[in-house]
């Protein structure tokens, strides 16, 4: 189909007819440029440049997806490529030669890792997985020679090395994600990791505090030593707000609005990379009053060391794990992790009668399924729900008797 492409059309891509798997929208404003829409993807399409190589063969060069580049950028890229082609270059042939020579190790270090560092907070875990096991297995192997069977065998063997099935799945997910990017970047024709199934073992553990355990923990936190005090206050804030550890330790006083009783988590500190607002209850506000760093530092929680910029301001507190291990041991709660306090907050909200939607908004989950995982009901709440059936039946019998 020949049509003058517009950004409006790109933002609202056409739907494939029921009898077709793909359609091409050829741009009349720039010959050779076309926008491909596939039936399997309704959210975006892909820009391509069609050209003839030196042998006279029609060839296609992918320019990018519509969720990655704009129409203007696609036209500019097509213009530059055409100029190179007229000078004798063949982008597809160059990409083919590159695919033949690049190894996993080169790809990971020179292409994937720089991209992950710019776009993924957990890139260090990827680097560790590559260094510890993946590089030994695939490092010297060219990308186009990595076989599906080899990836499957590697994944299957990880539990034999003492790794949990969930950790083994992280290795598989990294390989699959990295090779998907290699395909997007024209370094690989197809991803051999597609279709390999994860173990998907449900290793979730119920680590909620009973009322007696909660009382014990709060008692230890309230009686923490001076050296433990800052970390103890951070732990209490996690419990009363449901915030993530990183969100609390990177919070600044400018993010706190006492008038509206809210704490604004900035996008740079949020796991979802979107700003979100956390409501502050009376206990959370009391903790903020107790911290004592307002007016002395931009950070809520500071360490005993000075900042490295030469100022007298205290540095940001970056880790509370060591103190937490001591505190939880004193409370005889060595099985409780810091992240479990977030689960506990969700459970307290649910058992207080709040809906999953409300809890989802408080915790900042984009997927309600994650909230449902956190929202555990106590036996008392479940018993109360069961008792309501008794009350309903009794009432129905009374009405029928009248």
ChimeraX attribute file (.defattr): number of C-alpha atoms within 10 A of each C-alpha:
attribute: neighborCount
match mode: 1-to-1
recipient: residues
	/A:1	11
	/A:2	12
	/A:3	12
	/A:4	13
	/A:5	18
	/A:6	13
	/A:7	12
	/A:8	9
	/A:9	11
	/A:10	19
	/A:11	15
	/A:12	12
	/A:13	20
	/A:14	19
	/A:15	15
	/A:16	17
	/A:17	11
	/A:18	8
	/A:19	7
	/A:20	10
	/A:21	11
	/A:22	16
	/A:23	18
	/A:24	20
	/A:25	18
	/A:26	22
	/A:27	18
	/A:28	14
	/A:29	13
	/A:30	14
	/A:31	14
	/A:32	18
	/A:33	27
	/A:34	29
	/A:35	25
	/A:36	19
	/A:37	23
	/A:38	20
	/A:39	16
	/A:40	9
	/A:41	12
	/A:42	13
	/A:43	14
	/A:44	18
	/A:45	24
	/A:46	20
	/A:47	25
	/A:48	24
	/A:49	23
	/A:50	17
	/A:51	19
	/A:52	13
	/A:53	18
	/A:54	12
	/A:55	6
	/A:56	8
	/A:57	9
	/A:58	10
	/A:59	15
	/A:60	17
	/A:61	18
	/A:62	19
	/A:63	24
	/A:64	19
	/A:65	18
	/A:66	20
	/A:67	12
	/A:68	11
	/A:69	14
	/A:70	17
	/A:71	19
	/A:72	11
	/A:73	13
	/A:74	24
	/A:75	22
	/A:76	12
	/A:77	17
	/A:78	24
	/A:79	16
	/A:80	11
	/A:81	19
	/A:82	19
	/A:83	11
	/A:84	13
	/A:85	16
	/A:86	11
	/A:87	9
	/A:88	11
	/A:89	15
	/A:90	20
	/A:91	18
	/A:92	15
	/A:93	12
	/A:94	10
	/A:95	16
	/A:96	15
	/A:97	12
	/A:98	14
	/A:99	20
	/A:100	14
	/A:101	13
	/A:102	18
	/A:103	19
	/A:104	25
	/A:105	21
	/A:106	16
	/A:107	18
	/A:108	23
	/A:109	13
	/A:110	11
	/A:111	15
	/A:112	21
	/A:113	18
	/A:114	13
	/A:115	14
	/A:116	17
	/A:117	14
	/A:118	9
	/A:119	10
	/A:120	13
	/A:121	13
	/A:122	10
	/A:123	17
	/A:124	13
	/A:125	13
	/A:126	22
	/A:127	19
	/A:128	11
	/A:129	17
	/A:130	22
	/A:131	13
	/A:132	11
	/A:133	14
	/A:134	21
	/A:135	16
	/A:136	12
	/A:137	14
	/A:138	19
	/A:139	18
	/A:140	13
	/A:141	18
	/A:142	18
	/A:143	26
	/A:144	18
	/A:145	15
	/A:146	16
	/A:147	14
	/A:148	15
	/A:149	12
	/A:150	15
	/A:151	21
	/A:152	17
	/A:153	11
	/A:154	18
	/A:155	21
	/A:156	16
	/A:157	13
	/A:158	17
	/A:159	15
	/A:160	10
	/A:161	8
	/A:162	10
	/A:163	12
	/A:164	14
	/A:165	19
	/A:166	15
	/A:167	15
	/A:168	21
	/A:169	21
	/A:170	16
	/A:171	22
	/A:172	22
	/A:173	17
	/A:174	17
	/A:175	22
	/A:176	19
	/A:177	15
	/A:178	22
	/A:179	25
	/A:180	20
	/A:181	16
	/A:182	21
	/A:183	14
	/A:184	16
	/A:185	15
	/A:186	18
	/A:187	22
	/A:188	23
	/A:189	17
	/A:190	15
	/A:191	21
	/A:192	22
	/A:193	22
	/A:194	14
	/A:195	10
	/A:196	15
	/A:197	12
	/A:198	17
	/A:199	15
	/A:200	10
	/A:201	10
	/A:202	8
	/A:203	9
	/A:204	7
	/A:205	7
	/A:206	11
	/A:207	15
	/A:208	21
	/A:209	18
	/A:210	11
	/A:211	9
	/A:212	8
	/A:213	14
	/A:214	14
	/A:215	13
	/A:216	17
	/A:217	20
	/A:218	16
	/A:219	12
	/A:220	16
	/A:221	23
	/A:222	12
	/A:223	12
	/A:224	17
	/A:225	11
	/A:226	9
	/A:227	11
	/A:228	17
	/A:229	17
	/A:230	22
	/A:231	25
	/A:232	23
	/A:233	20
	/A:234	22
	/A:235	22
	/A:236	19
	/A:237	23
	/A:238	23
	/A:239	23
	/A:240	21
	/A:241	22
	/A:242	25
	/A:243	23
	/A:244	20
	/A:245	20
	/A:246	13
	/A:247	17
	/A:248	23
	/A:249	20
	/A:250	20
	/A:251	20
	/A:252	20
	/A:253	17
	/A:254	12
	/A:255	16
	/A:256	20
	/A:257	13
	/A:258	11
	/A:259	6
	/A:260	9
	/A:261	15
	/A:262	17
	/A:263	21
	/A:264	18
	/A:265	24
	/A:266	18
	/A:267	12
	/A:268	13
	/A:269	18
	/A:270	17
	/A:271	17
	/A:272	12
	/A:273	12
	/A:274	12
	/A:275	14
	/A:276	19
	/A:277	17
	/A:278	18
	/A:279	17
	/A:280	20
	/A:281	12
	/A:282	10
	/A:283	13
	/A:284	19
	/A:285	16
	/A:286	12
	/A:287	15
	/A:288	21
	/A:289	11
	/A:290	13
	/A:291	15
	/A:292	14
	/A:293	16
	/A:294	16
	/A:295	8
	/A:296	12
	/A:297	17
	/A:298	19
	/A:299	23
	/A:300	24
	/A:301	26
	/A:302	24
	/A:303	16
	/A:304	11
	/A:305	12
	/A:306	14
	/A:307	14
	/A:308	10
	/A:309	8
	/A:310	7
	/A:311	9
	/A:312	12
	/A:313	16
	/A:314	19
	/A:315	19
	/A:316	21
	/A:317	19
	/A:318	14
	/A:319	13
	/A:320	17
	/A:321	13
	/A:322	10
	/A:323	18
	/A:324	21
	/A:325	16
	/A:326	13
	/A:327	22
	/A:328	19
	/A:329	15
	/A:330	14
	/A:331	17
	/A:332	13
	/A:333	17
	/A:334	13
	/A:335	11
	/A:336	17
	/A:337	14
	/A:338	17
	/A:339	15
	/A:340	21
	/A:341	25
	/A:342	22
	/A:343	23
	/A:344	23
	/A:345	23
	/A:346	30
	/A:347	23
	/A:348	20
	/A:349	19
	/A:350	21
	/A:351	18
	/A:352	11
	/A:353	9
	/A:354	13
	/A:355	12
	/A:356	18
	/A:357	12
	/A:358	14
	/A:359	23
	/A:360	20
	/A:361	16
	/A:362	20
	/A:363	23
	/A:364	22
	/A:365	16
	/A:366	11
	/A:367	9
	/A:368	14
	/A:369	12
	/A:370	12
	/A:371	23
	/A:372	16
	/A:373	12
	/A:374	22
	/A:375	22
	/A:376	19
	/A:377	15
	/A:378	15
	/A:379	10
	/A:380	10
	/A:381	15
	/A:382	12
	/A:383	10
	/A:384	11
	/A:385	11
	/A:386	11
	/A:387	11
	/A:388	12
	/A:389	11
	/A:390	11
	/A:391	11
	/A:392	10
	/A:393	11
	/A:394	12
	/A:395	12
	/A:396	11
	/A:397	11
	/A:398	9
	/A:399	9
	/A:400	8
	/A:401	7
	/A:402	5
